[in-house]
Amino acid sequence: MRDAVASLTEKYQRLVALRRAPPSAEPPTEAMRALAARWPGALRELDRLPIEALEARLAALAAADPEAPPRWVLRDDAWHRTMAAALRARALLRGVRHPDPARCEAIAKALDPDAPDPAFVSAVAAPPAGRLGWVVAAALAPRFGVSPEALWQEVAPSHDPARRERVAGRASRT
């Protein structure tokens, strides 16, 4: 748990620094690439969340008890780890959209403990609406006692209600 607080503190420090950086002709490509590699999905937060929200999360992490962090810290840490596993699984699948169970089992074992199970790997091969985020949300939702849609909105909030409805509708149709 201590690692979750430390990891997310570093992530939000980087996000705030990127947001505060003066505009330049050359975007900070390497810094953004490193951020996305370590915390898959973090660039979405950089794009969607106002600086005040990023700073509020950083302040909450500074005040958090590393031995008993808030639920959102555990959820976000699990999201990044599970999304990283989904990306590794997708790379190992090498474009196979309908892998056989033995291949899913082998990939899940290779990704252990981050890949929940072979069904997760199979879902990564053909994610709902083409979005790995839905696979990750479905894998984590039971652990956090919410629906995949609610978990997705918690992790990747949209400030546009119409967009939230479109995304939720696509996921429910798949």
Residue frames relative to the residue before (quaternion, step in Angstrom):
aa qw qx qy qz dx dy dz
M 1.0000 0.0000 0.0000 0.0000 0.00 0.00 0.00
R 0.5941 0.5632 -0.3507 0.4548 3.53 1.08 -0.77
D 0.6418 0.5372 -0.3190 0.4446 3.56 1.02 -0.84
A 0.6192 0.5493 -0.3486 0.4396 3.60 1.02 -0.73
V 0.6666 0.4876 -0.3070 0.4730 3.59 0.88 -0.88
A 0.6705 0.4972 -0.3041 0.4591 3.60 0.86 -0.91
S 0.6632 0.5130 -0.3058 0.4512 3.56 0.91 -0.91
L 0.7114 0.4438 -0.2709 0.4728 3.58 0.81 -0.95
T 0.5735 0.5608 -0.3857 0.4559 3.59 1.12 -0.53
E 0.6565 0.4976 -0.3072 0.4765 3.56 0.92 -0.89
K 0.6388 0.5322 -0.3303 0.4468 3.58 0.94 -0.87
Y 0.7189 0.4409 -0.2689 0.4653 3.60 0.77 -0.98
Q 0.5740 0.5486 -0.3880 0.4680 3.61 1.12 -0.48
R 0.6697 0.4889 -0.2953 0.4747 3.58 0.95 -0.87
L 0.6487 0.5163 -0.3256 0.4545 3.59 0.94 -0.85
V 0.6594 0.4970 -0.3082 0.4724 3.58 0.90 -0.90
A 0.6475 0.5147 -0.3248 0.4586 3.60 0.93 -0.84
L 0.6549 0.4981 -0.3167 0.4719 3.60 0.95 -0.81
R 0.6680 0.5017 -0.3031 0.4585 3.58 0.94 -0.85
R 0.7057 0.4623 -0.2607 0.4694 3.59 1.01 -0.79
A 0.5077 0.6653 -0.4254 0.3445 3.59 1.17 -0.41
P 0.4953 -0.6516 0.4729 0.3263 3.57 -0.95 0.80
P 0.5659 -0.5958 0.4310 0.3728 3.58 -1.05 0.67
S 0.0415 -0.7854 0.6174 0.0142 3.53 -1.05 0.77
A 0.6414 -0.5215 0.3925 0.4033 3.53 -1.27 0.28
E 0.7493 0.3212 -0.1657 0.5549 3.55 1.13 -0.70
P 0.3414 -0.7399 0.5320 0.2302 3.64 -0.55 1.07
P 0.5373 -0.6372 0.4456 0.3268 3.61 -1.14 0.59
T 0.1161 -0.8648 0.4863 0.0476 3.54 0.66 1.21
E 0.6869 0.4852 -0.3042 0.4475 3.61 0.79 -0.93
A 0.6476 0.5075 -0.3218 0.4684 3.59 0.97 -0.82
M 0.6687 0.4865 -0.3016 0.4746 3.58 0.98 -0.80
R 0.6263 0.5290 -0.3355 0.4640 3.59 1.00 -0.75
A 0.6612 0.4974 -0.3030 0.4729 3.60 0.94 -0.87
L 0.6272 0.5353 -0.3259 0.4625 3.58 1.02 -0.80
A 0.6892 0.4785 -0.2768 0.4685 3.59 0.87 -0.96
A 0.6438 0.5205 -0.3311 0.4527 3.60 1.03 -0.69
R 0.7203 0.4407 -0.2552 0.4709 3.58 0.93 -0.84
W 0.7949 0.1126 -0.0292 0.5955 3.58 1.02 -0.86
P 0.1938 -0.8030 0.5510 0.1180 3.61 0.19 1.21
G 0.7511 0.3344 -0.2800 0.4956 3.55 -0.83 1.01
A 0.5182 0.6681 -0.4137 0.3375 3.60 1.19 -0.31
L 0.6157 0.5511 -0.3637 0.4301 3.60 1.04 -0.61
R 0.5771 0.5652 -0.3758 0.4542 3.58 1.16 -0.54
E 0.6356 0.5127 -0.3238 0.4778 3.58 1.02 -0.79
L 0.6359 0.5315 -0.3266 0.4544 3.56 0.97 -0.84
D 0.6882 0.4835 -0.2707 0.4684 3.57 1.01 -0.83
R 0.8035 0.3778 -0.1576 0.4323 3.56 0.85 -0.97
L 0.7324 0.4362 -0.2550 0.4563 3.59 0.99 -0.70
P 0.4583 -0.6621 0.5080 0.3058 3.59 -0.99 0.76
I 0.6720 -0.5049 0.3578 0.4068 3.56 -1.22 0.50
E 0.6176 0.5612 -0.3478 0.4273 3.60 1.02 -0.74
A 0.6566 0.4965 -0.3119 0.4744 3.61 1.00 -0.75
L 0.6413 0.5123 -0.3242 0.4702 3.58 0.99 -0.78
E 0.6672 0.4929 -0.2937 0.4750 3.58 0.96 -0.88
A 0.6283 0.5313 -0.3375 0.4573 3.60 1.04 -0.74
R 0.6544 0.4948 -0.3188 0.4747 3.60 0.97 -0.78
L 0.6322 0.5221 -0.3311 0.4670 3.57 1.01 -0.76
A 0.6541 0.4990 -0.3090 0.4772 3.60 0.98 -0.83
A 0.6438 0.5166 -0.3241 0.4621 3.60 0.98 -0.80
L 0.6420 0.5122 -0.3230 0.4703 3.58 1.03 -0.72
A 0.6311 0.5295 -0.3332 0.4585 3.59 1.03 -0.76
A 0.7194 0.4277 -0.2411 0.4914 3.59 1.09 -0.69
A 0.5397 0.6626 -0.3882 0.3449 3.60 1.24 -0.32
D 0.4343 -0.6392 0.5689 0.2815 3.52 -1.23 0.64
P 0.4037 -0.7465 0.4679 0.2466 3.62 -0.47 1.12
E 0.6685 0.4973 -0.3035 0.4623 3.60 1.15 -0.52
A 0.7820 0.1273 -0.0726 0.6059 3.60 1.23 -0.40
P 0.0010 0.8471 -0.5312 0.0143 3.59 0.55 1.14
P 0.6291 -0.5237 0.4037 0.4087 3.58 -1.23 0.37
R 0.6884 -0.5016 0.3526 0.3875 3.54 -1.26 0.56
W 0.6643 0.5215 -0.3281 0.4232 3.59 0.86 -0.90
V 0.6058 0.5468 -0.3610 0.4513 3.62 1.08 -0.60
L 0.6672 0.4872 -0.2938 0.4808 3.59 0.91 -0.91
R 0.6473 0.5261 -0.3080 0.4575 3.56 1.00 -0.88
D 0.6985 0.4668 -0.2862 0.4608 3.59 0.79 -0.98
D 0.6310 0.5195 -0.3339 0.4696 3.58 1.01 -0.75
A 0.6547 0.4970 -0.3057 0.4805 3.59 0.95 -0.86
W 0.6086 0.5559 -0.3482 0.4465 3.59 1.03 -0.79
H 0.6972 0.4718 -0.2911 0.4545 3.59 0.74 -1.00
R 0.6659 0.4954 -0.3129 0.4618 3.61 0.91 -0.85
T 0.6932 0.4699 -0.2838 0.4671 3.59 0.92 -0.88
M 0.6222 0.5133 -0.3441 0.4806 3.60 1.06 -0.66
A 0.6196 0.5250 -0.3453 0.4704 3.60 1.01 -0.72
A 0.6412 0.5092 -0.3198 0.4768 3.59 1.01 -0.79
A 0.6338 0.5232 -0.3324 0.4628 3.59 1.00 -0.78
L 0.6630 0.4959 -0.3086 0.4682 3.59 0.95 -0.81
R 0.6416 0.4962 -0.3261 0.4857 3.60 1.03 -0.73
A 0.6348 0.5225 -0.3308 0.4632 3.60 0.98 -0.80
R 0.6453 0.5162 -0.3266 0.4587 3.58 0.93 -0.87
A 0.6444 0.5093 -0.3266 0.4677 3.60 0.98 -0.77
L 0.6795 0.4851 -0.2893 0.4683 3.60 0.97 -0.84
L 0.6238 0.5410 -0.3385 0.4511 3.59 1.14 -0.55
R 0.1795 -0.8432 0.4881 0.1366 3.58 1.26 -0.46
G 0.7786 -0.3913 0.1853 0.4542 3.55 0.81 1.01
V 0.4775 0.6511 -0.4563 0.3741 3.61 1.23 -0.03
R 0.2491 -0.8094 0.5177 0.1212 3.58 -0.61 1.14
H 0.7775 0.1960 -0.1185 0.5857 3.60 1.18 -0.41
P 0.0263 -0.8415 0.5396 -0.0045 3.59 0.43 1.19
D 0.5115 -0.6306 0.4792 0.3333 3.54 -1.14 0.62
P 0.6779 -0.5266 0.3296 0.3930 3.61 -1.18 0.53
A 0.6324 0.5373 -0.3473 0.4367 3.61 0.98 -0.74
R 0.6534 0.4987 -0.3174 0.4729 3.59 0.98 -0.78
C 0.6317 0.5227 -0.3290 0.4685 3.59 1.01 -0.79
E 0.6395 0.5268 -0.3139 0.4637 3.57 0.99 -0.84
A 0.6719 0.4997 -0.2973 0.4587 3.59 0.88 -0.93
I 0.6670 0.4876 -0.3065 0.4727 3.58 0.93 -0.84
A 0.6342 0.5265 -0.3368 0.4552 3.60 0.94 -0.83
K 0.6546 0.5002 -0.3148 0.4714 3.60 0.96 -0.80
A 0.6460 0.5242 -0.3198 0.4534 3.58 1.01 -0.80
L 0.7237 0.4323 -0.2314 0.4856 3.58 1.11 -0.69
D 0.3964 0.7407 -0.4700 0.2707 3.57 1.25 -0.25
P 0.6257 -0.1707 -0.7608 -0.0231 1.71 -1.92 1.58
D 0.4979 0.7142 -0.3998 0.2868 3.59 1.25 -0.03
A 0.6834 0.4192 -0.2896 0.5228 3.60 1.12 -0.52
P 0.4683 -0.7200 0.4301 0.2780 3.60 -0.59 1.07
D 0.7726 -0.2483 0.2064 0.5467 3.60 0.83 -0.90
P 0.7171 -0.4355 0.3029 0.4522 3.62 -1.26 0.08
A 0.5993 0.5581 -0.3722 0.4368 3.63 1.05 -0.61
F 0.5911 0.5565 -0.3486 0.4684 3.58 1.12 -0.68
V 0.6648 0.4961 -0.3006 0.4707 3.58 0.88 -0.95
S 0.6422 0.5188 -0.3197 0.4651 3.59 0.96 -0.84
A 0.6579 0.5022 -0.3073 0.4696 3.60 0.99 -0.82
V 0.6042 0.5559 -0.3517 0.4496 3.59 1.09 -0.68
A 0.6168 0.5745 -0.3435 0.4142 3.59 1.05 -0.73
A 0.7917 0.0494 -0.0026 0.6089 3.60 1.07 -0.72
P 0.0573 -0.8574 0.5108 0.0243 3.60 0.45 1.18
P 0.5975 -0.5674 0.4234 0.3766 3.60 -1.15 0.62
A 0.8432 0.0431 -0.0839 0.5293 3.53 -0.95 0.97
G 0.5916 -0.6085 0.3508 0.3958 3.59 1.22 0.45
R 0.6013 0.5899 -0.3320 0.4244 3.59 1.29 0.19
L 0.3880 -0.7244 0.5246 0.2228 3.57 -0.65 1.09
G 0.5522 0.6278 -0.3869 0.3890 3.57 1.14 -0.56
W 0.6433 0.5152 -0.3346 0.4569 3.59 1.03 -0.69
V 0.6170 0.5269 -0.3451 0.4718 3.60 1.08 -0.67
V 0.6593 0.4979 -0.2984 0.4779 3.57 0.95 -0.92
A 0.6539 0.5133 -0.3186 0.4554 3.60 0.90 -0.89
A 0.6609 0.4973 -0.3102 0.4686 3.60 0.95 -0.84
A 0.6578 0.5096 -0.3164 0.4554 3.60 1.02 -0.73
L 0.7570 0.4098 -0.2076 0.4647 3.59 0.97 -0.85
A 0.5223 0.6849 -0.4064 0.3049 3.61 1.09 -0.61
P 0.6692 0.4908 -0.3389 0.4432 3.66 0.78 -0.81
R 0.6260 0.5545 -0.3352 0.4339 3.60 1.02 -0.78
F 0.7729 0.3362 -0.1709 0.5102 3.58 1.04 -0.78
G 0.4874 -0.7267 0.3927 0.2830 3.58 1.29 0.25
V 0.6105 0.5047 -0.3699 0.4856 3.57 1.07 0.73
S 0.5942 -0.5362 0.4413 0.4057 3.55 -1.29 0.15
P 0.6315 -0.5162 0.3974 0.4206 3.60 -1.18 0.35
E 0.6354 0.5370 -0.3308 0.4454 3.59 1.01 -0.79
A 0.6643 0.4923 -0.3012 0.4750 3.58 0.96 -0.87
L 0.6457 0.5091 -0.3271 0.4657 3.58 0.97 -0.80
W 0.6272 0.5349 -0.3316 0.4589 3.59 0.96 -0.87
Q 0.6835 0.4815 -0.2944 0.4629 3.59 0.86 -0.91
E 0.6315 0.5254 -0.3345 0.4618 3.60 1.07 -0.68
V 0.7287 0.4357 -0.2404 0.4705 3.57 0.89 -0.92
A 0.8028 0.1503 -0.0472 0.5750 3.58 0.93 -0.89
P 0.0365 -0.8512 0.5229 0.0258 3.58 0.56 1.09
S 0.1849 -0.7359 0.6395 0.1239 3.48 -1.20 0.66
H 0.3438 -0.7398 0.5407 0.2052 3.54 -0.94 0.85
D 0.6093 0.5202 -0.3370 0.4945 3.57 1.34 0.10
P 0.3463 -0.7739 0.4863 0.2111 3.65 -0.27 1.22
A 0.6303 0.5309 -0.3503 0.4451 3.62 0.99 -0.71
R 0.6444 0.5092 -0.3245 0.4692 3.59 1.01 -0.75
R 0.6127 0.5465 -0.3494 0.4515 3.59 0.99 -0.80
E 0.6710 0.4984 -0.2989 0.4605 3.59 0.92 -0.91
R 0.6463 0.5151 -0.3259 0.4592 3.62 0.96 -0.82
V 0.6732 0.4896 -0.3026 0.4642 3.61 0.88 -0.93
A 0.6650 0.4931 -0.3142 0.4646 3.60 0.87 -0.89
G 0.6469 0.5290 -0.3190 0.4472 3.59 1.00 -0.77
R 0.6452 0.5141 -0.3243 0.4630 3.58 0.99 -0.79
A 0.6655 0.5083 -0.3065 0.4526 3.59 0.92 -0.86
S 0.6913 0.4869 -0.2995 0.4419 3.58 0.91 -0.82
R 0.6459 0.5165 -0.3215 0.4612 3.61 1.20 -0.43
T 0.6738 0.5081 -0.3130 0.4357 3.60 1.14 -0.33
